[in-house]
Amino acid sequence: MQKYTIKVATPQDESKVKVTKDSSEYYSKLSKEWAVSNVMVENEDFSSKYYAAQAKKNIQDAAAELQEEMQAQVNIATQKAQVATEKAAELTSANKANADFSNITEAAENIILELSDHSEDVARIDSALDTKANLDLSNCTQPYVCETYNNGCSWYRVWSNGWIEQGGISAANTSGYVTFQKPFTSVDYCAVATKTTSAMNDYAYINVVEKQLVKLRLVGAWSNGYGASYSAYWYACGF
């Protein structure tokens, strides 16, 4: 901090400086005392404490006024919402039929009468639908086909109760196995086969000699016991 030196030339000048210095210290002290003083000057308070209190009061008054304004706006919004609710209830009530249908318009009354005239038809339709299957077949009590396949001569059908039907043509000049498209759950299925040719001078035949869950074995033979070179139609059904 920079310091300043006051030079004096005479005792009179020194006395003036002293008075100035003392006056400065006096007024500085006086201002500090007034800042926290409760003394009134001609019934008026000039202290900083007083003005701070006034500022605080002004802030509190403004906050209270703002709170009152906000509450007033909330009250108005609540009243409007209540009115809207009551109006909606009135409209809903106006669009409802009385218990005795006293407020039904003529057009609506005619519709009701027209519907009542068809009550027998509605009952008849309901009765007829009782025997019809739902779209998802959930009310079916009889087995129905739920899966099918067809590729040339190879085919199968699976029923809702687990029954399987399938068939095809075995390769010619073979006495081997036919593999199923749909395996059975039991070997108690029925299987038959016949040769595909219809030559009258041919006594060849096809036998089912072995059944498994996933395949069966076909053996062809001539009437004299030799192996046959014919393809065969085959069919199998069961669970």
C-alpha positions as CSV (number, residue, x, y, z in Angstrom):
1,M,0.0,0.0,0.0
2,Q,1.5,3.4,-1.0
3,K,2.0,5.9,1.8
4,Y,1.9,9.6,1.4
5,T,3.8,12.1,3.5
6,I,2.5,15.6,4.2
7,K,5.2,18.2,4.6
8,V,4.5,21.3,6.7
9,A,6.5,24.5,6.7
10,T,5.2,26.2,9.8
11,P,3.6,25.3,13.1
12,Q,0.4,26.8,11.8
13,D,0.4,24.4,8.8
14,E,1.1,21.5,11.2
15,S,-1.9,22.5,13.3
16,K,-4.1,22.4,10.2
17,V,-3.0,19.0,9.2
18,K,-3.6,17.7,12.6
19,V,-7.1,19.1,12.7
20,T,-7.9,17.6,9.3
21,K,-6.6,14.2,10.4
22,D,-8.6,14.3,13.6
23,S,-11.7,15.3,11.7
24,S,-11.3,12.4,9.3
25,E,-10.9,9.9,12.2
26,Y,-13.9,11.5,13.9
27,Y,-16.3,11.3,11.0
28,S,-15.1,7.7,10.2
29,K,-15.9,6.7,13.8
30,L,-19.2,8.6,13.7
31,S,-20.4,6.8,10.5
32,K,-19.6,3.4,12.0
33,E,-21.6,4.2,15.1
34,W,-24.6,5.5,13.0
35,A,-24.5,2.3,11.0
36,V,-25.6,0.2,14.0
37,S,-27.3,3.0,16.0
38,N,-31.0,3.0,17.0
39,V,-30.9,6.8,17.6
40,M,-33.5,8.8,15.6
41,V,-32.8,12.1,14.0
42,E,-35.9,14.2,13.9
43,N,-38.0,11.0,14.1
44,E,-36.1,9.3,11.2
45,D,-33.7,6.4,11.3
46,F,-30.7,6.7,9.0
47,S,-28.8,3.5,10.1
48,S,-27.8,0.8,7.7
49,K,-29.5,-1.7,10.0
50,Y,-32.8,0.2,9.4
51,Y,-32.5,0.1,5.7
52,A,-31.5,-3.6,5.7
53,A,-34.6,-4.3,7.7
54,Q,-36.7,-2.3,5.3
55,A,-35.2,-4.3,2.3
56,K,-36.0,-7.5,4.1
57,K,-39.6,-6.4,4.7
58,N,-40.0,-5.4,1.1
59,I,-38.8,-8.8,-0.1
60,Q,-41.1,-10.6,2.2
61,D,-44.1,-8.5,1.1
62,A,-43.3,-9.2,-2.5
63,A,-43.0,-12.9,-1.9
64,A,-46.4,-12.9,-0.1
65,E,-48.0,-11.0,-2.9
66,L,-46.5,-13.4,-5.4
67,Q,-47.8,-16.4,-3.4
68,E,-51.3,-14.9,-3.3
69,E,-51.3,-14.3,-7.1
70,M,-50.2,-17.9,-7.7
71,Q,-52.9,-19.3,-5.4
72,A,-55.5,-17.1,-7.2
73,Q,-54.4,-18.6,-10.6
74,V,-54.6,-22.2,-9.1
75,N,-58.1,-21.5,-7.8
76,I,-59.2,-20.2,-11.3
77,A,-57.7,-23.3,-13.0
78,T,-59.4,-25.6,-10.5
79,Q,-62.8,-23.9,-11.1
80,K,-62.4,-24.2,-14.8
81,A,-61.5,-27.9,-14.5
82,Q,-64.6,-28.5,-12.3
83,V,-66.8,-26.7,-14.8
84,A,-65.4,-28.8,-17.7
85,T,-66.0,-32.0,-15.7
86,E,-69.6,-31.1,-15.0
87,K,-70.2,-30.2,-18.6
88,A,-68.8,-33.6,-19.7
89,A,-71.0,-35.4,-17.2
90,E,-74.0,-33.5,-18.6
91,L,-73.2,-34.5,-22.2
92,T,-72.7,-38.1,-21.2
93,S,-75.9,-38.2,-19.3
94,A,-77.7,-36.5,-22.2
95,N,-76.5,-39.2,-24.6
96,K,-77.7,-42.1,-22.4
97,A,-81.1,-43.7,-22.6
98,N,-83.3,-43.5,-19.5
99,A,-84.3,-46.7,-17.8
100,D,-87.8,-46.4,-19.3
101,F,-86.3,-45.3,-22.7
102,S,-88.4,-42.1,-22.4
103,N,-85.6,-40.0,-23.9
104,I,-85.0,-42.3,-27.0
105,T,-85.4,-40.5,-30.3
106,E,-87.8,-41.8,-32.9
107,A,-85.0,-43.0,-35.1
108,A,-83.4,-44.9,-32.3
109,E,-86.8,-46.3,-31.3
110,N,-87.3,-47.6,-34.8
111,I,-83.9,-49.3,-34.8
112,I,-84.8,-51.1,-31.5
113,L,-88.1,-52.2,-32.8
114,E,-86.5,-53.5,-36.0
115,L,-84.0,-55.5,-34.0
116,S,-86.7,-56.9,-31.8
117,D,-88.5,-58.1,-35.0
118,H,-85.4,-60.3,-35.8
119,S,-85.0,-61.9,-32.4
120,E,-86.1,-65.3,-33.8
121,D,-83.5,-65.0,-36.6
122,V,-80.8,-64.1,-34.1
123,A,-81.8,-67.2,-31.9
124,R,-81.7,-69.4,-35.0
125,I,-78.2,-68.1,-36.0
126,D,-76.9,-68.7,-32.5
127,S,-78.2,-72.2,-32.6
128,A,-76.6,-72.9,-35.9
129,L,-73.3,-71.5,-34.8
130,D,-73.3,-73.9,-31.8
131,T,-72.4,-76.7,-34.2
132,K,-69.7,-74.7,-36.1
133,A,-66.0,-74.7,-35.4
134,N,-64.3,-71.6,-34.1
135,L,-61.6,-70.0,-36.3
136,D,-58.9,-71.5,-34.0
137,L,-60.8,-74.9,-33.9
138,S,-60.8,-74.7,-30.1
139,N,-64.3,-76.0,-29.8
140,C,-63.9,-79.1,-32.2
141,T,-64.7,-82.4,-30.5
142,Q,-63.9,-84.5,-33.6
143,P,-60.4,-85.1,-35.1
144,Y,-59.4,-82.8,-37.9
145,V,-56.5,-82.5,-40.3
146,C,-54.0,-80.1,-38.8
147,E,-50.9,-80.7,-41.1
148,T,-50.5,-81.8,-44.7
149,Y,-47.7,-82.3,-47.1
150,N,-47.6,-83.2,-50.8
151,N,-44.6,-83.4,-53.1
152,G,-45.2,-85.5,-56.3
153,C,-46.2,-89.0,-55.1
154,S,-44.9,-88.4,-51.6
155,W,-47.5,-87.2,-49.1
156,Y,-48.8,-87.2,-45.6
157,R,-51.6,-86.0,-43.4
158,V,-51.5,-85.5,-39.6
159,W,-54.7,-85.4,-37.6
160,S,-55.4,-83.4,-34.4
161,N,-55.6,-86.6,-32.4
162,G,-52.1,-87.8,-33.5
163,W,-53.3,-90.1,-36.3
164,I,-50.9,-90.1,-39.3
165,E,-51.5,-91.1,-42.9
166,Q,-48.7,-91.2,-45.4
167,G,-47.6,-92.8,-48.7
168,G,-45.5,-92.7,-51.8
169,I,-43.7,-94.8,-54.4
170,S,-40.6,-96.9,-53.6
171,A,-37.7,-97.1,-56.1
172,A,-37.7,-99.8,-58.7
173,N,-35.4,-102.9,-58.7
174,T,-35.0,-102.7,-54.9
175,S,-35.9,-104.7,-51.8
176,G,-34.9,-102.1,-49.3
177,Y,-36.4,-99.6,-46.9
178,V,-38.9,-96.8,-47.3
179,T,-38.2,-93.9,-44.9
180,F,-41.3,-92.1,-43.5
181,Q,-41.9,-88.3,-43.8
182,K,-43.6,-88.5,-40.4
183,P,-42.3,-91.2,-37.9
184,F,-44.9,-93.2,-36.0
185,T,-45.0,-93.5,-32.2
186,S,-45.8,-97.2,-32.3
187,V,-45.0,-100.1,-34.7
188,D,-48.7,-101.1,-34.5
189,Y,-49.4,-99.1,-37.7
190,C,-51.0,-100.5,-40.8
191,A,-48.8,-100.7,-44.0
192,V,-49.6,-102.1,-47.4
193,A,-47.9,-102.0,-50.8
194,T,-48.6,-103.0,-54.4
195,K,-46.6,-103.0,-57.6
196,T,-47.0,-100.1,-59.9
197,T,-47.2,-102.1,-63.1
198,S,-50.4,-103.7,-64.4
199,A,-49.0,-106.3,-66.8
200,M,-51.4,-109.2,-67.0
201,N,-48.7,-111.8,-67.6
202,D,-46.8,-110.7,-64.5
203,Y,-47.4,-112.4,-61.2
204,A,-45.0,-110.3,-59.2
205,Y,-46.1,-109.0,-55.8
206,I,-44.8,-106.8,-53.0
207,N,-44.7,-107.7,-49.3
208,V,-44.1,-105.6,-46.2
209,V,-41.6,-107.7,-44.3
210,E,-40.4,-105.3,-41.6
211,K,-41.9,-102.3,-39.7
212,Q,-40.0,-99.7,-37.7
213,L,-41.0,-96.3,-36.3
214,V,-39.2,-94.3,-38.9
215,K,-39.3,-96.8,-41.9
216,L,-40.6,-100.0,-43.3
217,R,-39.1,-102.7,-45.6
218,L,-40.7,-103.8,-48.8
219,V,-39.7,-107.1,-50.6
220,G,-40.8,-107.9,-54.1
221,A,-41.0,-111.4,-55.5
222,W,-42.1,-113.3,-58.6
223,S,-44.6,-116.0,-58.2
224,N,-41.8,-118.5,-58.4
225,G,-39.9,-116.8,-55.6
226,Y,-37.3,-114.7,-57.5
227,G,-36.8,-111.0,-56.7
228,A,-38.9,-108.6,-58.6
229,S,-37.7,-105.4,-60.3
230,Y,-40.8,-103.3,-59.8
231,S,-41.4,-100.1,-58.0
232,A,-44.3,-100.1,-55.5
233,Y,-47.1,-97.9,-54.2
234,W,-47.1,-98.0,-50.4
235,Y,-49.4,-96.6,-47.8
236,A,-49.1,-96.5,-44.0
237,C,-51.4,-95.2,-41.2
238,G,-51.4,-95.2,-37.4
239,F,-50.3,-93.3,-34.4
